[in-house]
């Protein structure tokens, strides 16, 4: 069993909490200011293999309705495995850079995969504070309400808030997606949340668009016909059965 030393990474503008020596509670509260974020960090669960983490993964900036997936993962997963879970439940294709932060792009905490000089073409970061393979999820996500932000594709900016909803006794050796809101998955290489929301609206209300709006949409997205466009979008509707079949391999 590997035990981890409790660590604090703070910007100069923040102070540690008075109960720093209580290893059952977070050192800090992920407060963010102009100088960076105050990072919440725990000693990872000693018996994580006997527990299940319930997480909600919610697309940031999308409302009415929101887009989220609720998953149960083995509590002894690392952040590389959590990355694979997020890709699986949101429909993304794992072909761009990604990272976990306290807040998107804040370098006070940057969990990911650092560039390997022997493989310069692999999707990896120039700098990380924590290696995703070596860092247990419960080092930062352990108690109900704990949150991090996951950023994927540093251009289209898919950002998801990852929040702990519960910690349960072990339920399975593999992750399971149990609930969802918004049945359209993210569409990789199709644009970010603006296009996502437009595509979702198109699926739900295509018949309400004017002919001019429909033709403009087909021109913008490069489709020859309405049928081609709607068939394309329908391919990205969530299927819990398919997702959970794939999650078993993580």
C-alpha positions as CSV (number, residue, x, y, z in Angstrom):
1,X,0.0,0.0,0.0
2,X,1.4,3.4,-1.0
3,X,0.7,6.4,1.3
4,X,0.9,9.9,0.1
5,X,2.1,13.0,1.9
6,X,-0.4,15.7,2.2
7,X,0.6,18.7,0.1
8,X,-0.6,22.3,-0.3
9,X,0.0,24.4,-3.4
10,X,-1.1,28.0,-2.7
11,X,-0.8,31.3,-4.5
12,X,0.8,34.0,-2.4
13,X,-2.6,35.6,-1.8
14,X,-4.1,32.6,0.1
15,X,-3.6,31.2,3.6
16,X,-4.0,27.6,4.7
17,X,-7.0,26.6,6.8
18,X,-6.5,26.4,10.6
19,X,-7.3,22.6,10.5
20,X,-4.4,21.7,8.1
21,X,-3.5,18.7,10.4
22,X,-6.9,17.1,10.1
23,X,-6.2,14.6,7.3
24,X,-9.9,13.7,7.0
25,X,-10.8,17.2,5.7
26,X,-9.6,19.2,2.8
27,X,-6.7,21.6,3.3
28,X,-8.3,24.2,1.2
29,X,-11.5,25.0,-0.7
30,X,-10.5,25.6,-4.4
31,X,-10.8,29.3,-4.1
32,X,-9.6,31.1,-7.2
33,X,-8.3,34.6,-7.6
34,X,-6.2,36.6,-9.9
35,X,-3.0,34.9,-8.8
36,X,-4.3,31.3,-9.2
37,X,-6.4,28.8,-7.3
38,X,-6.1,27.5,-3.8
39,X,-6.0,23.7,-4.2
40,X,-8.0,21.2,-2.2
41,X,-5.9,18.1,-1.8
42,X,-6.4,15.0,0.4
43,X,-4.5,11.9,1.4
44,X,-6.0,9.4,-1.0
45,X,-8.3,6.8,0.5
46,X,-6.4,3.9,2.0
47,X,-9.1,1.4,1.2
48,X,-10.2,2.9,-2.1
49,X,-10.5,-0.5,-3.7
50,X,-13.4,-1.2,-1.4
51,X,-15.4,1.9,-2.4
52,X,-17.3,3.4,-5.3
53,X,-17.3,7.1,-6.2
54,X,-20.4,8.6,-7.7
55,X,-19.5,11.5,-10.0
56,X,-21.6,14.0,-12.0
57,X,-19.8,15.1,-15.2
58,X,-21.6,18.3,-16.4
59,X,-20.8,20.3,-19.6
60,X,-20.0,23.8,-18.6
61,X,-21.9,26.6,-20.2
62,X,-24.8,24.5,-21.4
63,X,-28.3,25.0,-19.8
64,X,-32.0,24.7,-20.6
65,X,-31.5,21.8,-20.3
66,X,-28.1,21.1,-18.9
67,X,-26.0,18.3,-20.3
68,X,-24.6,15.8,-17.7
69,X,-23.8,12.2,-17.1
70,X,-23.7,10.5,-13.7
71,X,-21.2,7.7,-13.3
72,X,-20.1,5.3,-10.6
73,X,-16.4,4.5,-10.8
74,X,-14.1,2.4,-8.6
75,X,-12.7,4.8,-6.0
76,X,-9.1,3.5,-6.7
77,X,-9.1,4.8,-10.3
78,X,-6.4,7.3,-11.3
79,X,-7.0,10.4,-13.4
80,X,-6.0,8.7,-16.6
81,X,-8.9,6.3,-16.1
82,X,-11.2,9.1,-15.2
83,X,-10.2,10.9,-18.4
84,X,-11.2,7.7,-20.3
85,X,-14.5,7.5,-18.5
86,X,-15.3,11.1,-19.4
87,X,-14.5,10.5,-23.0
88,X,-16.7,7.5,-23.0
89,X,-19.8,9.0,-21.4
90,X,-19.7,12.2,-23.4
91,X,-19.1,10.8,-26.9
92,X,-15.7,12.4,-27.4
93,X,-13.0,10.6,-29.3
94,X,-9.8,11.2,-27.3
95,X,-7.8,12.9,-30.1
96,X,-7.0,16.3,-28.5
97,X,-5.1,17.6,-25.5
98,X,-6.8,17.5,-22.1
99,X,-6.2,18.3,-18.4
100,X,-7.9,18.5,-15.0
101,X,-7.7,21.9,-13.1
102,X,-9.3,23.5,-10.1
103,X,-10.7,25.9,-12.7
104,X,-10.2,25.6,-16.4
105,X,-6.6,26.5,-17.5
106,X,-5.5,27.5,-14.0
107,X,-1.9,26.1,-13.6
108,X,-2.1,25.9,-9.8
109,X,-3.3,22.4,-10.4
110,X,-2.7,20.7,-13.8
111,X,-3.3,17.0,-13.9
112,X,-2.5,15.3,-17.2
113,X,0.2,13.6,-19.2
114,X,3.5,15.4,-19.7
115,X,5.2,15.4,-23.1
116,X,7.7,12.6,-23.7
117,X,10.8,13.7,-25.6
118,X,10.8,10.3,-27.2
119,X,7.3,10.7,-28.6
120,X,6.8,14.4,-29.4
121,X,3.7,13.8,-31.5
122,X,1.7,12.2,-28.7
123,X,-1.1,14.5,-27.3
124,X,0.6,15.6,-24.1
125,X,1.2,18.8,-22.1
126,X,4.4,20.9,-21.7
127,X,3.8,21.0,-18.0
128,X,1.8,19.2,-15.3
129,X,1.7,19.5,-11.6
130,X,0.5,15.9,-11.2
131,X,0.9,12.9,-13.6
132,X,-2.6,11.5,-14.4
133,X,-1.4,7.9,-14.3
134,X,0.3,8.3,-10.9
135,X,-2.4,10.4,-9.2
136,X,-5.4,8.7,-7.6
137,X,-8.8,10.4,-8.1
138,X,-9.4,10.5,-4.4
139,X,-6.4,12.7,-3.9
140,X,-8.6,15.5,-5.1
141,X,-12.1,14.1,-5.4
142,X,-13.1,12.4,-2.2
143,X,-16.0,14.0,-0.4
144,X,-19.5,15.1,-1.6
145,X,-19.3,18.4,-3.3
146,X,-15.6,18.2,-4.3
147,X,-15.1,19.6,-7.8
148,X,-12.5,19.8,-10.5
149,X,-12.8,21.0,-14.1
150,X,-11.9,18.8,-17.1
151,X,-10.7,20.6,-20.2
152,X,-10.6,18.9,-23.6
153,X,-9.5,20.3,-27.0
154,X,-7.7,23.6,-26.3
155,X,-9.5,25.5,-29.0
156,X,-13.1,24.3,-29.0
157,X,-12.8,24.3,-25.2
158,X,-15.0,21.4,-24.1
159,X,-15.1,22.0,-20.3
160,X,-16.8,19.7,-17.9
161,X,-17.3,20.1,-14.1
162,X,-16.6,16.9,-12.3
163,X,-18.4,16.8,-9.0
164,X,-18.5,14.1,-6.3
165,X,-22.1,13.2,-5.5
166,X,-21.5,10.3,-3.1
167,X,-19.0,7.7,-1.8
168,X,-20.5,4.2,-1.5
169,X,-19.4,0.7,-0.6
170,X,-17.9,-1.0,-3.6
171,X,-20.4,-1.9,-6.3
172,X,-18.4,-3.0,-9.3
173,X,-14.8,-3.4,-10.6
174,X,-15.6,-1.2,-13.6
175,X,-17.3,2.2,-14.2
176,X,-21.1,2.4,-14.9
177,X,-23.1,5.4,-16.3
178,X,-26.3,5.4,-14.4
179,X,-28.1,8.6,-15.3
180,X,-28.0,11.4,-17.9
181,X,-29.5,14.6,-18.9
182,X,-29.6,15.7,-22.6
183,X,-29.5,12.7,-24.9
184,X,-27.1,14.3,-27.5
185,X,-23.5,13.6,-26.8
186,X,-20.7,16.0,-27.6
187,X,-19.5,15.8,-31.2
188,X,-15.7,15.9,-31.6
189,X,-14.2,18.1,-34.3
190,X,-17.6,19.7,-34.9
191,X,-17.1,22.8,-32.7
192,X,-17.6,23.6,-29.1
193,X,-20.6,24.3,-27.0
194,X,-22.2,26.8,-29.4
195,X,-22.5,24.3,-32.1
196,X,-23.5,21.6,-29.6
197,X,-26.4,23.7,-28.5
198,X,-27.4,24.6,-32.0
199,X,-27.2,20.9,-33.1
200,X,-29.3,19.9,-30.1
201,X,-31.9,22.5,-31.0
202,X,-31.9,21.3,-34.6
203,X,-32.7,17.8,-33.6
204,X,-35.5,18.8,-31.4
205,X,-37.0,21.5,-33.6
206,X,-35.9,21.0,-37.2
207,X,-39.4,21.3,-38.5
208,X,-39.8,24.8,-37.0
209,X,-36.8,26.3,-38.9
210,X,-37.4,28.3,-42.0
211,X,-36.1,27.0,-45.4
212,X,-33.5,29.7,-45.3
213,X,-32.3,28.6,-41.8
214,X,-32.2,25.0,-42.9
215,X,-30.2,25.8,-46.0
216,X,-27.8,28.0,-44.0
217,X,-27.2,25.2,-41.6
218,X,-26.4,22.7,-44.3
219,X,-24.0,25.2,-45.9
220,X,-22.3,25.9,-42.6
221,X,-21.8,22.3,-41.8
222,X,-21.1,20.9,-45.2
223,X,-24.1,18.6,-45.7
224,X,-25.9,18.0,-49.0
225,X,-29.3,17.3,-47.6
226,X,-31.5,17.6,-44.5
227,X,-31.5,13.8,-44.2
228,X,-27.7,13.6,-44.2
229,X,-27.4,16.3,-41.5
230,X,-30.1,14.8,-39.2
231,X,-28.8,11.3,-39.7
232,X,-25.3,12.5,-38.7
233,X,-26.7,14.1,-35.5
234,X,-28.8,11.1,-34.6
235,X,-25.6,9.0,-34.6
236,X,-24.5,11.0,-31.5
237,X,-27.6,10.3,-29.3
238,X,-26.6,8.6,-26.1
239,X,-27.0,4.8,-25.7
240,X,-26.5,3.7,-22.1
241,X,-26.1,0.1,-23.2
242,X,-23.3,1.0,-25.7
243,X,-21.6,3.3,-23.2
244,X,-21.6,0.8,-20.4
245,X,-20.3,-2.0,-22.7
246,X,-17.3,0.2,-23.5
247,X,-16.8,1.3,-19.9
248,X,-16.2,-2.3,-18.8
249,X,-12.9,-2.2,-20.7
250,X,-11.4,0.7,-18.7
